[in-house]
């Protein structure tokens, strides 16, 4: 390839990169393929020929700690391998990518062959002997590892399940979970965690299948229950708190009884990273937005909890939040300023509170006045209580300078004040309900930043991103 042609291609790639940077969910193309080639080759060119074979790409596709764009590039190579390879070599290189681009070749990009890549990965001599074990863990390969697929059952380890769901939310996290499994035999599987490099744990498959209380996967894969059991047999001086309550224990053979998982130590076991904890009720929405952007873009593991002891305020914007329960952060919509959360149980009754502010005209002291009745509608009727406010109080609560921290409640008071004139009866205003993301009740729910701040206080996240802090 002539230097001038290569230079032109690089310039076109850089220009394309600038546009792609503004579209994080871009469709990968030749610019993606070329931009990430050197980084992928440096890690996976095991025979040192400056090219990538199909086998080397299969390893890259299932390896942890690449970025989302790098995984997109690897899938692009694999899906189009037959037409991207250098003629007669069964390998592709930077030059073969450039030549394919200038020849006008159209790249395909889909997930339809992922099952084939999974089968090819398991056919490697190092794994073929226990391929059946891997199929039992992950029936559909990497596509079995998703946040919605993992379900907490009867053990009080929401922190563990929420953390695993958060890990499964990223491309590198899926591969990290896959790397926990270190083969096995007909009777069981070996599990090794990054935070416990000196030890692996043998988990019997019979114990997983027979224990109905263990976490499970929607597609019947055994990986959640195996990982939960592996945590239960960690050394006692490592990761857990213990008590003797018979209903709040994981018992695995003669080993540990698990009662609650410490977030910082669990994160250290799962990822090797340290942990940060912030009280989001002590910060602004803009600051929370910056944190969420960073968490998602850097594949950090994160969840939200409501620890009542540390609550700064609570205005009831969302109802049926479970206290002391971890909700995974699995997405953030920057344009709509909404955070996507998931309940480890796989279902959620979280809804946006319904409020009423009813102006009532009175004739106190001989002249017409208004009093305002404030109601929470999410409470059962027999528990509902009304709160009465004078017009002066209502105007004070609607003021931007009000001590009420919820803009929603301020706006409801203001709407009632603005619309009461000329109305003899009550004026009713109700906030819209919050619908689940999926009709199948996946446990996934969207919240505005305001709703999140008023529903949770503890944001727990890894100080290191899976795709950015590892080689």
Buried (B, 14 or more C-beta within 10 A) or exposed (E): EEEEEEEEBEEBBEEBBEEBEEEEEBEBBBBBBBBBBEBBBEBBBEEEEEBBBBBBBBBBBBBBBBBBBBBBBBBBBBBBBEBBBBEEEEBBBBEBBBBBBEEEBEBEEEEEBBBEBBBBBBEEEEBEEBBEBBBBBBBBBBBBBBBBBBBBBEBBBBBBBBBBBBBBBBBBBBBBBBBBBEBBEEEBBBBBBBBBEEEBBBBBBEBBEEBEEBBBBBEEBBBBBBBBBBBBBBEEEBBBEEEEEEEBBBBBEEBBBBBBBBBBBBBBBBBBBEBBEBBBBEBEBEEBBEBBEBBBBBBBBBBBBBEEEEBEEBBBBBBEBBEBBBBBBBBBEEEEBBBBBBBBBBEBEBBBBBBBBBBBEEEEEEEEEBBBBBBBBBBEEEEEEEEEBBBEBBBBBBEEEBEBBBBBBBEBBBBBBEBBEEEEEBBBBEBEEBEBBEEEEBBBBBBBBBBBBBBBBBBBBBEBBBBEBBE
